[in-house]
Amino acid sequence: MENREEILKIENLKKSFGKTEVLKGIDMTVYKNEIISVLGPSGCGKSTLLNIIAGMLMPDGGSVSVRGEKISEKGKALPPEKRRMNMVFQDFALWPHMNAYENIAYGLRRAKEKDGGIRERVDELLALLHLEGLEKRYPAELSGGQQQRVAIARALITKPEILLMDEPLCNLDVQLRVEMRTEMAFLFRRLGTTVFHVTHDPSEAFAMADRIVIMNQGNIDQIDTPQNCYRNPRTESVAALLGAGNQIHGVAAADGGGEIRMGEDRCRAAGREGIRKDDAVTLRFRAENASWSGIRQEGNGFPVSVEYSSFEGDYYRVMAKNGAGEPLCFLSREYLEKGARGYVSVEADRLYVYERESAA
């Protein structure tokens, strides 16, 4: 991305609350027209990072710059209203006494724009966000999805340098979340909006982002495209966050972790630089990457005993245990009885290996 224009630069950003370090030296760059999704579990520091960028919190160290100008550093911060940023909140935060048109137009009215220009810009956003005919309705008369569209239009009306989004879809039902994340990604790319989006939902980040920033305990574990984060999770915590919930313990049978011993069994794995022969390792894989067979197939096969099967529509989610008593989950088109014995197979490139940190 060397030839792209830098919009937002974060350097060695630190923040603590009491004795708890929430941000431990964050470094990242956001480029013009890029959609960045910051993903992580509760308590990872993502909301604190967003609030520092927005100017609602002061950092303890490091800096935030927009187009080369520092807007936040220790003891000094540009007020939120002077940053060319707008935010979309998870609870919509619409003015209840204003109708949809008035909510959307609010930013331009504060900027004392002429009525003709306001009407033109509001009408454009009403059309883009499928809100035509709803402009006279008040927030209480709108559905959750319509309220969020109004909130997005209000945030876009002044053409901010950066659009900040704080878990904007978490209060919507599942089907509406799926529709809205696709709609938002299309809209922001069409308008060329630079977006800094915070979420705990990997599917939302995958659907919207050009790059994903994965945070864990105040640090960044990985910054990459959605595809690379999903296919090549750099750390075990990233793998777990992105759905690789199954874990099996073993020992590296060779340098690089491409071959793993588990008692008398062996399997092939994706491998990882830095792993040495005889290192204690953890294997991670996703339920959807595992297949069941009543007999051992060629390649990787883990003997398991079925605990129970849960119907989920197109498939059953099956919980089982391997020979070491470790719980495993996989998907099956057929119902499997408790106590059924067979083998779970996973392709080597979908079997992620990590050095076991807790090993003695």
C-alpha atoms as a printed R data frame, in Angstrom:
    type eleno elety resid chain resno       x       y      z
1   ATOM     1    CA   MET     A     1   0.000   0.000  0.000
2   ATOM     2    CA   GLU     A     2   3.060   2.256 -0.403
3   ATOM     3    CA   ASN     A     3   1.420   4.389 -3.127
4   ATOM     4    CA   ARG     A     4  -1.837   4.954 -1.261
5   ATOM     5    CA   GLU     A     5  -2.602   8.161  0.588
6   ATOM     6    CA   GLU     A     6  -2.350   7.902  4.369
7   ATOM     7    CA   ILE     A     7  -5.344   9.356  6.199
8   ATOM     8    CA   LEU     A     8  -5.029   8.078  9.769
9   ATOM     9    CA   LYS     A     9  -1.780   7.114 11.481
10  ATOM    10    CA   ILE     A    10  -1.588   5.646 14.982
11  ATOM    11    CA   GLU     A    11   1.855   5.389 16.578
12  ATOM    12    CA   ASN     A    12   2.770   3.594 19.822
13  ATOM    13    CA   LEU     A    13  -0.629   4.443 21.309
14  ATOM    14    CA   LYS     A    14  -0.999   3.595 25.003
15  ATOM    15    CA   LYS     A    15  -3.833   3.857 27.493
16  ATOM    16    CA   SER     A    16  -4.326   2.564 31.034
17  ATOM    17    CA   PHE     A    17  -7.186   2.705 33.487
18  ATOM    18    CA   GLY     A    18  -5.672   2.503 36.944
19  ATOM    19    CA   LYS     A    19  -3.163  -0.354 36.859
20  ATOM    20    CA   THR     A    20  -4.813  -2.020 33.861
21  ATOM    21    CA   GLU     A    21  -3.045  -1.497 30.529
22  ATOM    22    CA   VAL     A    22  -5.794  -1.344 27.908
23  ATOM    23    CA   LEU     A    23  -3.650  -0.309 24.919
24  ATOM    24    CA   LYS     A    24  -0.020  -1.445 24.961
25  ATOM    25    CA   GLY     A    25   1.578   0.465 22.097
26  ATOM    26    CA   ILE     A    26  -0.714   0.286 19.055
27  ATOM    27    CA   ASP     A    27   0.702   1.046 15.595
28  ATOM    28    CA   MET     A    28  -1.397   1.128 12.424
29  ATOM    29    CA   THR     A    29  -2.191   3.166  9.318
30  ATOM    30    CA   VAL     A    30  -5.508   3.688  7.537
31  ATOM    31    CA   TYR     A    31  -5.502   4.734  3.885
32  ATOM    32    CA   LYS     A    32  -7.889   6.918  1.900
33  ATOM    33    CA   ASN     A    33 -11.131   5.147  0.849
34  ATOM    34    CA   GLU     A    34 -10.210   2.101  2.940
35  ATOM    35    CA   ILE     A    35 -12.642   0.229  5.178
36  ATOM    36    CA   ILE     A    36 -10.828  -1.011  8.277
37  ATOM    37    CA   SER     A    37 -12.558  -3.335 10.732
38  ATOM    38    CA   VAL     A    38 -11.099  -3.653 14.226
39  ATOM    39    CA   LEU     A    39 -12.121  -7.033 15.586
40  ATOM    40    CA   GLY     A    40 -11.650  -8.583 18.988
41  ATOM    41    CA   PRO     A    41 -13.330  -9.981 22.087
42  ATOM    42    CA   SER     A    42 -14.730  -7.820 24.880
43  ATOM    43    CA   GLY     A    43 -11.936  -6.125 26.811
44  ATOM    44    CA   CYS     A    44  -9.358  -6.278 24.005
45  ATOM    45    CA   GLY     A    45  -9.088  -2.466 23.767
46  ATOM    46    CA   LYS     A    46 -10.924  -1.841 20.498
47  ATOM    47    CA   SER     A    47 -13.526   0.571 21.937
48  ATOM    48    CA   THR     A    48 -10.834   2.478 23.840
49  ATOM    49    CA   LEU     A    49  -8.891   2.843 20.593
50  ATOM    50    CA   LEU     A    50 -12.000   4.155 18.813
51  ATOM    51    CA   ASN     A    51 -12.737   6.669 21.579
52  ATOM    52    CA   ILE     A    52  -9.179   8.030 21.472
53  ATOM    53    CA   ILE     A    53  -9.428   8.471 17.692
54  ATOM    54    CA   ALA     A    54 -12.777  10.242 18.160
55  ATOM    55    CA   GLY     A    55 -11.280  12.579 20.775
56  ATOM    56    CA   MET     A    56 -13.403  11.317 23.663
57  ATOM    57    CA   LEU     A    57 -10.417   9.881 25.557
58  ATOM    58    CA   MET     A    58  -6.883  11.176 26.043
59  ATOM    59    CA   PRO     A    59  -4.001   8.745 25.384
60  ATOM    60    CA   ASP     A    60  -1.280   8.157 27.978
61  ATOM    61    CA   GLY     A    61   1.376   7.839 25.290
62  ATOM    62    CA   GLY     A    62   1.872   7.761 21.540
63  ATOM    63    CA   SER     A    63  -0.137   9.745 19.021
64  ATOM    64    CA   VAL     A    64  -2.995   9.840 16.514
65  ATOM    65    CA   SER     A    65  -2.482  11.839 13.306
66  ATOM    66    CA   VAL     A    66  -4.784  12.704 10.401
67  ATOM    67    CA   ARG     A    67  -3.034  13.635  7.145
68  ATOM    68    CA   GLY     A    68   0.194  14.176  9.078
69  ATOM    69    CA   GLU     A    69  -1.297  16.484 11.730
70  ATOM    70    CA   LYS     A    70  -1.296  15.189 15.315
71  ATOM    71    CA   ILE     A    71  -4.803  15.327 16.774
72  ATOM    72    CA   SER     A    72  -4.183  13.260 19.941
73  ATOM    73    CA   GLU     A    73  -1.118  12.780 22.119
74  ATOM    74    CA   LYS     A    74  -0.398  12.751 25.843
75  ATOM    75    CA   GLY     A    75  -1.780  15.923 27.417
76  ATOM    76    CA   LYS     A    76  -3.063  17.346 24.148
77  ATOM    77    CA   ALA     A    77  -6.074  16.522 21.980
78  ATOM    78    CA   LEU     A    78  -8.127  18.302 19.343
79  ATOM    79    CA   PRO     A    79 -11.780  18.493 20.525
80  ATOM    80    CA   PRO     A    80 -14.129  15.941 18.887
81  ATOM    81    CA   GLU     A    81 -16.176  18.631 17.118
82  ATOM    82    CA   LYS     A    82 -13.052  19.968 15.385
83  ATOM    83    CA   ARG     A    83 -12.065  16.591 13.944
84  ATOM    84    CA   ARG     A    84 -13.461  15.914 10.495
85  ATOM    85    CA   MET     A    85 -14.941  12.667 11.758
86  ATOM    86    CA   ASN     A    86 -18.474  11.474 12.423
87  ATOM    87    CA   MET     A    87 -19.577   8.418 14.372
88  ATOM    88    CA   VAL     A    88 -22.357   5.861 13.968
89  ATOM    89    CA   PHE     A    89 -23.293   4.404 17.359
90  ATOM    90    CA   GLN     A    90 -24.713   0.991 18.194
91  ATOM    91    CA   ASP     A    91 -27.829   2.537 19.772
92  ATOM    92    CA   PHE     A    92 -28.548   4.816 16.739
93  ATOM    93    CA   ALA     A    93 -28.570   8.004 18.960
94  ATOM    94    CA   LEU     A    94 -31.173   9.825 16.855
95  ATOM    95    CA   TRP     A    95 -32.871  12.995 18.096
96  ATOM    96    CA   PRO     A    96 -36.353  11.752 19.106
97  ATOM    97    CA   HIS     A    97 -38.025  15.162 18.516
98  ATOM    98    CA   MET     A    98 -36.707  15.421 14.936
99  ATOM    99    CA   ASN     A    99 -38.024  13.501 11.949
100 ATOM   100    CA   ALA     A   100 -35.719  11.534  9.653
101 ATOM   101    CA   TYR     A   101 -35.089  14.498  7.344
102 ATOM   102    CA   GLU     A   102 -34.215  16.805 10.244
103 ATOM   103    CA   ASN     A   103 -31.912  14.216 11.829
104 ATOM   104    CA   ILE     A   104 -30.038  13.714  8.560
105 ATOM   105    CA   ALA     A   105 -29.804  17.448  7.821
106 ATOM   106    CA   TYR     A   106 -28.607  18.363 11.321
107 ATOM   107    CA   GLY     A   107 -24.882  18.523 10.537
108 ATOM   108    CA   LEU     A   108 -25.342  20.784  7.522
109 ATOM   109    CA   ARG     A   109 -27.731  23.054  9.414
110 ATOM   110    CA   ARG     A   110 -25.102  23.466 12.153
111 ATOM   111    CA   ALA     A   111 -22.607  24.354  9.423
112 ATOM   112    CA   LYS     A   112 -25.124  26.972  8.177
113 ATOM   113    CA   GLU     A   113 -25.402  25.499  4.695
114 ATOM   114    CA   LYS     A   114 -28.053  26.954  2.382
115 ATOM   115    CA   ASP     A   115 -31.422  25.194  2.306
116 ATOM   116    CA   GLY     A   116 -31.102  24.274 -1.370
117 ATOM   117    CA   GLY     A   117 -27.799  22.514 -0.807
118 ATOM   118    CA   ILE     A   118 -29.145  20.749  2.264
119 ATOM   119    CA   ARG     A   119 -32.204  19.465  0.396
120 ATOM   120    CA   GLU     A   120 -30.063  18.175 -2.487
121 ATOM   121    CA   ARG     A   121 -27.638  16.334 -0.194
122 ATOM   122    CA   VAL     A   122 -30.392  14.867  2.015
123 ATOM   123    CA   ASP     A   123 -32.360  13.670 -1.018
124 ATOM   124    CA   GLU     A   124 -29.218  11.978 -2.378
125 ATOM   125    CA   LEU     A   125 -28.662  10.071  0.860
126 ATOM   126    CA   LEU     A   126 -32.352   9.192  1.243
127 ATOM   127    CA   ALA     A   127 -32.149   7.522 -2.168
128 ATOM   128    CA   LEU     A   128 -28.825   5.786 -1.512
129 ATOM   129    CA   LEU     A   129 -30.061   4.379  1.811
130 ATOM   130    CA   HIS     A   130 -33.546   3.396  0.593
131 ATOM   131    CA   LEU     A   131 -35.277   5.891  2.880
132 ATOM   132    CA   GLU     A   132 -37.374   7.731  0.298
133 ATOM   133    CA   GLY     A   133 -40.882   8.338  1.604
134 ATOM   134    CA   LEU     A   134 -39.778   8.004  5.231
135 ATOM   135    CA   GLU     A   135 -38.246  11.447  5.702
136 ATOM   136    CA   LYS     A   136 -41.202  12.817  7.711
137 ATOM   137    CA   ARG     A   137 -41.285   9.920 10.164
138 ATOM   138    CA   TYR     A   138 -39.900  10.252 13.670
139 ATOM   139    CA   PRO     A   139 -37.446   7.674 15.105
140 ATOM   140    CA   ALA     A   140 -40.196   5.958 17.124
141 ATOM   141    CA   GLU     A   141 -42.076   5.374 13.852
142 ATOM   142    CA   LEU     A   142 -39.111   3.667 12.155
143 ATOM   143    CA   SER     A   143 -37.871   0.080 12.393
144 ATOM   144    CA   GLY     A   144 -34.424  -0.654 13.818
145 ATOM   145    CA   GLY     A   145 -32.939  -1.030 10.354
146 ATOM   146    CA   GLN     A   146 -34.509   2.231  9.174
147 ATOM   147    CA   GLN     A   147 -33.217   4.056 12.251
148 ATOM   148    CA   GLN     A   148 -29.706   2.792 11.572
149 ATOM   149    CA   ARG     A   149 -29.940   3.933  7.946
150 ATOM   150    CA   VAL     A   150 -30.944   7.401  9.165
151 ATOM   151    CA   ALA     A   151 -27.978   7.384 11.571
152 ATOM   152    CA   ILE     A   152 -25.614   6.428  8.729
153 ATOM   153    CA   ALA     A   153 -27.047   9.144  6.465
154 ATOM   154    CA   ARG     A   154 -26.654  11.712  9.263
155 ATOM   155    CA   ALA     A   155 -23.002  10.692  9.690
156 ATOM   156    CA   LEU     A   156 -22.313  10.910  5.938
157 ATOM   157    CA   ILE     A   157 -24.110  14.214  5.275
158 ATOM   158    CA   THR     A   158 -21.062  16.404  6.015
159 ATOM   159    CA   LYS     A   159 -18.665  14.171  4.026
160 ATOM   160    CA   PRO     A   160 -16.354  13.398  6.967
161 ATOM   161    CA   GLU     A   161 -12.669  12.638  6.481
162 ATOM   162    CA   ILE     A   162 -13.185   9.410  8.454
163 ATOM   163    CA   LEU     A   163 -16.426   7.659  9.388
164 ATOM   164    CA   LEU     A   164 -16.199   5.943 12.784
165 ATOM   165    CA   MET     A   165 -18.544   3.028 13.504
166 ATOM   166    CA   ASP     A   166 -18.995   1.573 16.989
167 ATOM   167    CA   GLU     A   167 -20.574  -1.900 16.596
168 ATOM   168    CA   PRO     A   168 -23.321  -0.359 14.433
169 ATOM   169    CA   LEU     A   169 -25.310  -3.545 13.806
170 ATOM   170    CA   CYS     A   170 -25.285  -5.258 17.192
171 ATOM   171    CA   ASN     A   171 -28.830  -4.127 18.101
172 ATOM   172    CA   LEU     A   172 -30.399  -5.489 14.902
173 ATOM   173    CA   ASP     A   173 -31.816  -8.976 14.376
174 ATOM   174    CA   VAL     A   174 -29.667 -11.588 12.627
175 ATOM   175    CA   GLN     A   175 -31.192 -11.381  9.139
176 ATOM   176    CA   LEU     A   176 -31.144  -7.587  9.152
177 ATOM   177    CA   ARG     A   177 -27.490  -7.571 10.244
178 ATOM   178    CA   VAL     A   178 -26.590  -9.700  7.218
179 ATOM   179    CA   GLU     A   179 -28.483  -7.375  4.860
180 ATOM   180    CA   MET     A   180 -27.123  -4.181  6.402
181 ATOM   181    CA   ARG     A   181 -23.446  -5.166  6.425
182 ATOM   182    CA   THR     A   182 -23.583  -5.947  2.687
183 ATOM   183    CA   GLU     A   183 -25.503  -2.753  1.988
184 ATOM   184    CA   MET     A   184 -23.058  -0.626  4.002
185 ATOM   185    CA   ALA     A   185 -19.977  -2.096  2.339
186 ATOM   186    CA   PHE     A   186 -21.454  -1.361 -1.114
187 ATOM   187    CA   LEU     A   187 -22.453   2.179 -0.116
188 ATOM   188    CA   PHE     A   188 -19.106   3.139  1.429
189 ATOM   189    CA   ARG     A   189 -17.165   1.864 -1.571
190 ATOM   190    CA   ARG     A   190 -19.497   3.695 -3.936
191 ATOM   191    CA   LEU     A   191 -19.007   6.957 -2.020
192 ATOM   192    CA   GLY     A   192 -15.272   6.412 -1.438
193 ATOM   193    CA   THR     A   193 -15.714   6.765  2.334
194 ATOM   194    CA   THR     A   194 -12.801   6.024  4.667
195 ATOM   195    CA   VAL     A   195 -14.245   3.889  7.473
196 ATOM   196    CA   PHE     A   196 -12.868   2.855 10.876
197 ATOM   197    CA   HIS     A   197 -15.277   0.156 12.038
198 ATOM   198    CA   VAL     A   198 -15.238  -1.655 15.394
199 ATOM   199    CA   THR     A   199 -16.996  -4.993 15.892
200 ATOM   200    CA   HIS     A   200 -16.879  -8.250 17.843
201 ATOM   201    CA   ASP     A   201 -18.510 -10.147 14.933
202 ATOM   202    CA   PRO     A   202 -16.045 -11.818 12.499
203 ATOM   203    CA   SER     A   203 -18.731 -12.237  9.813
204 ATOM   204    CA   GLU     A   204 -19.426  -8.500  9.882
205 ATOM   205    CA   ALA     A   205 -15.716  -7.710  9.563
206 ATOM   206    CA   PHE     A   206 -15.263 -10.227  6.720
207 ATOM   207    CA   ALA     A   207 -18.208  -8.788  4.776
208 ATOM   208    CA   MET     A   208 -17.217  -5.135  5.088
209 ATOM   209    CA   ALA     A   209 -13.472  -4.696  5.461
210 ATOM   210    CA   ASP     A   210 -10.582  -4.221  3.062
211 ATOM   211    CA   ARG     A   211  -8.311  -5.083  6.000
212 ATOM   212    CA   ILE     A   212  -9.019  -6.455  9.449
213 ATOM   213    CA   VAL     A   213  -7.146  -5.457 12.609
214 ATOM   214    CA   ILE     A   214  -7.415  -8.236 15.198
215 ATOM   215    CA   MET     A   215  -6.810  -7.136 18.774
216 ATOM   216    CA   ASN     A   216  -6.164  -9.188 21.883
217 ATOM   217    CA   GLN     A   217  -5.398  -7.920 25.401
218 ATOM   218    CA   GLY     A   218  -4.351  -4.452 24.271
219 ATOM   219    CA   ASN     A   219  -2.142  -5.596 21.393
220 ATOM   220    CA   ILE     A   220  -2.628  -6.161 17.674
221 ATOM   221    CA   ASP     A   221  -2.252  -9.843 16.814
222 ATOM   222    CA   GLN     A   222  -2.752  -9.518 13.058
223 ATOM   223    CA   ILE     A   223  -3.492  -6.922 10.364
224 ATOM   224    CA   ASP     A   224  -4.359  -8.415  6.991
225 ATOM   225    CA   THR     A   225  -7.053  -8.933  4.386
226 ATOM   226    CA   PRO     A   226 -10.137 -10.853  5.535
227 ATOM   227    CA   GLN     A   227  -9.084 -13.795  3.362
228 ATOM   228    CA   ASN     A   228  -5.581 -14.015  4.819
229 ATOM   229    CA   CYS     A   229  -6.792 -13.618  8.397
230 ATOM   230    CA   TYR     A   230  -9.263 -16.461  7.884
231 ATOM   231    CA   ARG     A   231  -6.938 -18.814  5.993
232 ATOM   232    CA   ASN     A   232  -3.704 -18.038  7.840
233 ATOM   233    CA   PRO     A   233  -4.451 -16.995 11.436
234 ATOM   234    CA   ARG     A   234  -1.123 -15.834 12.860
235 ATOM   235    CA   THR     A   235  -1.774 -16.690 16.509
236 ATOM   236    CA   GLU     A   236  -3.859 -19.221 18.363
237 ATOM   237    CA   SER     A   237  -6.091 -16.463 19.741
238 ATOM   238    CA   VAL     A   238  -6.792 -15.266 16.172
239 ATOM   239    CA   ALA     A   239  -7.620 -18.815 15.087
240 ATOM   240    CA   ALA     A   240 -10.027 -19.224 18.016
241 ATOM   241    CA   LEU     A   241 -11.698 -15.859 17.367
242 ATOM   242    CA   LEU     A   242 -12.170 -16.713 13.685
243 ATOM   243    CA   GLY     A   243 -13.956 -19.972 14.358
244 ATOM   244    CA   ALA     A   244 -11.209 -22.561 14.834
245 ATOM   245    CA   GLY     A   245 -12.664 -23.672 18.159
246 ATOM   246    CA   ASN     A   246 -11.444 -27.270 18.056
247 ATOM   247    CA   GLN     A   247  -8.101 -27.908 19.710
248 ATOM   248    CA   ILE     A   248  -5.960 -31.010 19.997
249 ATOM   249    CA   HIS     A   249  -2.670 -31.242 21.865
250 ATOM   250    CA   GLY     A   250   0.349 -32.958 20.413
251 ATOM   251    CA   VAL     A   251   4.105 -32.818 19.868
252 ATOM   252    CA   ALA     A   252   5.954 -31.642 16.754
253 ATOM   253    CA   ALA     A   253   7.487 -34.654 14.996
254 ATOM   254    CA   ALA     A   254   9.684 -32.406 12.826
255 ATOM   255    CA   ASP     A   255  10.955 -28.835 12.634
256 ATOM   256    CA   GLY     A   256   8.318 -26.461 11.260
257 ATOM   257    CA   GLY     A   257   5.362 -28.300 12.772
258 ATOM   258    CA   GLY     A   258   4.269 -29.882  9.496
259 ATOM   259    CA   GLU     A   259   3.997 -33.292 11.144
260 ATOM   260    CA   ILE     A   260   2.478 -33.796 14.589
261 ATOM   261    CA   ARG     A   261   2.510 -36.741 17.020
262 ATOM   262    CA   MET     A   262  -0.491 -37.445 19.224
263 ATOM   263    CA   GLY     A   263   0.347 -40.561 21.191
264 ATOM   264    CA   GLU     A   264   0.661 -43.329 18.600
265 ATOM   265    CA   ASP     A   265  -1.119 -41.285 15.902
266 ATOM   266    CA   ARG     A   266   0.445 -38.802 13.497
267 ATOM   267    CA   CYS     A   267  -1.045 -36.137 11.251
268 ATOM   268    CA   ARG     A   268   0.004 -33.498  8.756
269 ATOM   269    CA   ALA     A   269  -0.612 -29.809  9.568
270 ATOM   270    CA   ALA     A   270  -0.156 -26.417  7.919
271 ATOM   271    CA   GLY     A   271   3.114 -25.931  9.806
272 ATOM   272    CA   ARG     A   272   4.500 -22.769 11.362
273 ATOM   273    CA   GLU     A   273   7.872 -21.072 11.334
274 ATOM   274    CA   GLY     A   274   9.692 -21.265 14.649
275 ATOM   275    CA   ILE     A   275   8.295 -24.596 15.821
276 ATOM   276    CA   ARG     A   276  11.020 -27.159 16.549
277 ATOM   277    CA   LYS     A   277  10.950 -30.918 16.740
278 ATOM   278    CA   ASP     A   278   9.573 -32.146 20.103
279 ATOM   279    CA   ASP     A   279   7.898 -28.804 20.899
280 ATOM   280    CA   ALA     A   280   4.522 -29.178 22.622
281 ATOM   281    CA   VAL     A   281   1.902 -27.811 20.214
282 ATOM   282    CA   THR     A   282  -1.815 -27.155 19.902
283 ATOM   283    CA   LEU     A   283  -3.710 -27.937 16.704
284 ATOM   284    CA   ARG     A   284  -6.728 -25.783 15.826
285 ATOM   285    CA   PHE     A   285  -9.422 -26.389 13.211
286 ATOM   286    CA   ARG     A   286 -12.965 -25.291 12.335
287 ATOM   287    CA   ALA     A   287 -16.026 -27.517 12.578
288 ATOM   288    CA   GLU     A   288 -16.875 -26.799  8.922
289 ATOM   289    CA   ASN     A   289 -13.435 -28.016  7.783
290 ATOM   290    CA   ALA     A   290 -13.860 -31.439  9.401
291 ATOM   291    CA   SER     A   291 -15.566 -34.466  7.845
292 ATOM   292    CA   TRP     A   292 -16.880 -37.649  9.481
293 ATOM   293    CA   SER     A   293 -16.400 -41.231  8.362
294 ATOM   294    CA   GLY     A   294 -17.165 -44.545  9.999
295 ATOM   295    CA   ILE     A   295 -13.822 -45.885  8.777
296 ATOM   296    CA   ARG     A   296 -10.353 -44.336  8.734
297 ATOM   297    CA   GLN     A   297  -9.709 -42.436  5.504
298 ATOM   298    CA   GLU     A   298  -6.361 -41.798  3.891
299 ATOM   299    CA   GLY     A   299  -4.718 -38.694  5.380
300 ATOM   300    CA   ASN     A   300  -5.478 -37.042  8.707
301 ATOM   301    CA   GLY     A   301  -8.010 -38.956 10.761
302 ATOM   302    CA   PHE     A   302  -8.767 -38.542 14.467
303 ATOM   303    CA   PRO     A   303 -10.667 -41.382 16.184
304 ATOM   304    CA   VAL     A   304 -13.690 -39.977 18.038
305 ATOM   305    CA   SER     A   305 -16.762 -41.045 19.978
306 ATOM   306    CA   VAL     A   306 -19.986 -39.046 19.480
307 ATOM   307    CA   GLU     A   307 -21.472 -37.297 22.532
308 ATOM   308    CA   TYR     A   308 -24.544 -35.674 20.946
309 ATOM   309    CA   SER     A   309 -25.895 -34.159 17.712
310 ATOM   310    CA   SER     A   310 -27.732 -30.827 17.483
311 ATOM   311    CA   PHE     A   311 -29.928 -30.077 14.437
312 ATOM   312    CA   GLU     A   312 -29.147 -26.667 12.864
313 ATOM   313    CA   GLY     A   313 -31.053 -26.759  9.581
314 ATOM   314    CA   ASP     A   314 -28.741 -27.793  6.740
315 ATOM   315    CA   TYR     A   315 -26.627 -29.949  9.032
316 ATOM   316    CA   TYR     A   316 -26.172 -31.408 12.489
317 ATOM   317    CA   ARG     A   317 -23.543 -29.930 14.787
318 ATOM   318    CA   VAL     A   318 -21.919 -32.944 16.405
319 ATOM   319    CA   MET     A   319 -20.014 -32.882 19.683
320 ATOM   320    CA   ALA     A   320 -17.538 -35.716 20.193
321 ATOM   321    CA   LYS     A   321 -14.414 -36.657 22.137
322 ATOM   322    CA   ASN     A   322 -11.129 -37.997 20.841
323 ATOM   323    CA   GLY     A   323  -9.072 -40.741 22.476
324 ATOM   324    CA   ALA     A   324  -7.472 -38.248 24.867
325 ATOM   325    CA   GLY     A   325 -10.891 -37.044 26.014
326 ATOM   326    CA   GLU     A   326 -10.563 -33.679 24.252
327 ATOM   327    CA   PRO     A   327 -13.925 -32.284 23.016
328 ATOM   328    CA   LEU     A   328 -14.250 -31.824 19.250
329 ATOM   329    CA   CYS     A   329 -17.027 -30.357 17.118
330 ATOM   330    CA   PHE     A   330 -17.815 -31.088 13.461
331 ATOM   331    CA   LEU     A   331 -20.730 -30.834 11.023
332 ATOM   332    CA   SER     A   332 -22.614 -33.787  9.578
333 ATOM   333    CA   ARG     A   333 -25.481 -34.102  7.085
334 ATOM   334    CA   GLU     A   334 -26.718 -37.154  8.976
335 ATOM   335    CA   TYR     A   335 -27.779 -37.587 12.578
336 ATOM   336    CA   LEU     A   336 -25.155 -39.460 14.596
337 ATOM   337    CA   GLU     A   337 -26.191 -41.421 17.675
338 ATOM   338    CA   LYS     A   338 -24.480 -40.947 21.033
339 ATOM   339    CA   GLY     A   339 -21.662 -43.470 21.315
340 ATOM   340    CA   ALA     A   340 -21.120 -43.796 17.551
341 ATOM   341    CA   ARG     A   341 -17.423 -44.297 16.801
342 ATOM   342    CA   GLY     A   342 -15.593 -43.130 13.720
343 ATOM   343    CA   TYR     A   343 -12.984 -40.705 12.409
344 ATOM   344    CA   VAL     A   344 -12.866 -36.957 11.891
345 ATOM   345    CA   SER     A   345 -10.657 -35.876  8.979
346 ATOM   346    CA   VAL     A   346  -9.194 -32.416  8.336
347 ATOM   347    CA   GLU     A   347  -7.071 -31.327  5.359
348 ATOM   348    CA   ALA     A   348  -3.519 -30.392  6.391
349 ATOM   349    CA   ASP     A   349  -3.829 -26.776  5.174
350 ATOM   350    CA   ARG     A   350  -6.872 -26.294  7.419
351 ATOM   351    CA   LEU     A   351  -5.144 -27.722 10.491
352 ATOM   352    CA   TYR     A   352  -3.363 -24.820 12.174
353 ATOM   353    CA   VAL     A   353  -0.479 -25.530 14.539
354 ATOM   354    CA   TYR     A   354   0.785 -23.295 17.360
355 ATOM   355    CA   GLU     A   355   3.423 -23.685 20.021
356 ATOM   356    CA   ARG     A   356   1.698 -24.513 23.290
357 ATOM   357    CA   GLU     A   357   2.438 -21.556 25.571
358 ATOM   358    CA   SER     A   358   1.235 -23.346 28.690
359 ATOM   359    CA   ALA     A   359   3.591 -26.284 28.194
360 ATOM   360    CA   ALA     A   360   6.050 -26.898 30.999
